Amino acid sequence: MNKKNLLDIIIKEHIATGVPVGSNILVDKYKLNISPATARQRMAELESEGLIFQPHTSAGRVPTEKAYNLFVDQIVKNKISTSSIKDFDEILNTEEVEKELIFKRLAKRLAKKSKLAVFWAFHRHNLYYTGISNLLAQPEFAQLNKVYDISNIIDEIDEIIDNIYDDIKQGMNILIGSQNPFGDFCGTVLTKYTTSNSQGMFGVIGPMRMDYEKNFNLISYIYKKI
């Protein structure tokens, strides 16, 4: 097993569990054809390359911002479950005159699917957001100082979106860590759209550990449909 494959497994395991990943867990859980000692050696090499780090002594490793940026370059696009398609289409196909109401329903469904926070900016200044409790439920934000950081983001979300609106390009965007306007501990998948009679921006806000592939495809599907 090469280092790239091992890094992919570490990232996917950390996304799924939210805890540091140890060599024994990797070898046992994923039935790797290498010994824990070899796994530790490969992980040490990944650490020296700035792709994983050890948050605590005697803990496993977690991916860095650099690792996530490499990871999102290879996500599989147009991969979305039939149940998600059905759920979104049910909302999109309603005979609702008010587009904004449809978009709010989509935001709520997206928050439920992603288990993260979702914002939707209508015409730039009219902002709706939902799923904040999902965000606070993430293990990364259980610490008091992180709750404070998230609270600040919520308080300032209107201003943050207003500041970035003109700089965000049309279509799909992934913003990780230092590139993330909501905080360097966050990940965001968002899109800016233009329809025949409106313009806006919506996206998912979560920890840097978020499932980028899943959220990219959920948002991409809605973007293409609207």
Secondary structure in CASP SS format (residue, H / E / C, confidence):
PFRMAT SS
TARGET T0000
AUTHOR 0000-0000-0000
METHOD secondary structure of the structure
MODEL  1
M C 1.00
N C 1.00
K H 1.00
K H 1.00
N H 1.00
L H 1.00
L H 1.00
D H 1.00
I H 1.00
I H 1.00
I H 1.00
K H 1.00
E H 1.00
H H 1.00
I H 1.00
A H 1.00
T H 1.00
G C 1.00
V C 1.00
P C 1.00
V E 1.00
G C 1.00
S H 1.00
N H 1.00
I H 1.00
L H 1.00
V H 1.00
D H 1.00
K H 1.00
Y C 1.00
K C 1.00
L C 1.00
N C 1.00
I C 1.00
S C 1.00
P H 1.00
A H 1.00
T H 1.00
A H 1.00
R H 1.00
Q H 1.00
R H 1.00
M H 1.00
A H 1.00
E H 1.00
L H 1.00
E H 1.00
S H 1.00
E C 1.00
G C 1.00
L C 1.00
I E 1.00
F E 1.00
Q C 1.00
P C 1.00
H C 1.00
T C 1.00
S C 1.00
A C 1.00
G C 1.00
R E 1.00
V E 1.00
P E 1.00
T C 1.00
E H 1.00
K H 1.00
A H 1.00
Y H 1.00
N H 1.00
L H 1.00
F H 1.00
V H 1.00
D C 1.00
Q C 1.00
I C 1.00
V C 1.00
K C 1.00
N C 1.00
K C 1.00
I C 1.00
S C 1.00
T H 1.00
S H 1.00
S H 1.00
I H 1.00
K H 1.00
D H 1.00
F H 1.00
D H 1.00
E H 1.00
I H 1.00
L H 1.00
N C 1.00
T C 1.00
E C 1.00
E C 1.00
V C 1.00
E C 1.00
K H 1.00
E H 1.00
L H 1.00
I H 1.00
F H 1.00
K H 1.00
R H 1.00
L H 1.00
A H 1.00
K H 1.00
R H 1.00
L H 1.00
A H 1.00
K H 1.00
K H 1.00
S H 1.00
K C 1.00
L C 1.00
A E 1.00
V E 1.00
F E 1.00
W E 1.00
A E 1.00
F E 1.00
H C 1.00
R C 1.00
H C 1.00
N E 1.00
L E 1.00
Y E 1.00
Y E 1.00
T E 1.00
G C 1.00
I H 1.00
S H 1.00
N H 1.00
L H 1.00
L H 1.00
A C 1.00
Q C 1.00
P H 1.00
E H 1.00
F H 1.00
A C 1.00
Q C 1.00
L H 1.00
N H 1.00
K H 1.00
V H 1.00
Y H 1.00
D H 1.00
I H 1.00
S H 1.00
N H 1.00
I H 1.00
I H 1.00
D H 1.00
E H 1.00
I H 1.00
D H 1.00
E H 1.00
I H 1.00
I H 1.00
D H 1.00
N H 1.00
I H 1.00
Y H 1.00
D H 1.00
D H 1.00
I C 1.00
K C 1.00
Q E 1.00
G E 1.00
M E 1.00
N E 1.00
I E 1.00
L E 1.00
I E 1.00
G H 1.00
S H 1.00
Q H 1.00
N C 1.00
P C 1.00
F C 1.00
G C 1.00
D C 1.00
F C 1.00
C E 1.00
G E 1.00
T E 1.00
V E 1.00
L E 1.00
T E 1.00
K E 1.00
Y E 1.00
T E 1.00
T C 1.00
S C 1.00
N C 1.00
S C 1.00
Q E 1.00
G E 1.00
M E 1.00
F E 1.00
G E 1.00
V E 1.00
I E 1.00
G E 1.00
P E 1.00
M C 1.00
R C 1.00
M C 1.00
D C 1.00
Y H 1.00
E H 1.00
K H 1.00
N H 1.00
F H 1.00
N H 1.00
L H 1.00
I H 1.00
S H 1.00
Y H 1.00
I H 1.00
Y H 1.00
K H 1.00
K H 1.00
I C 1.00
END
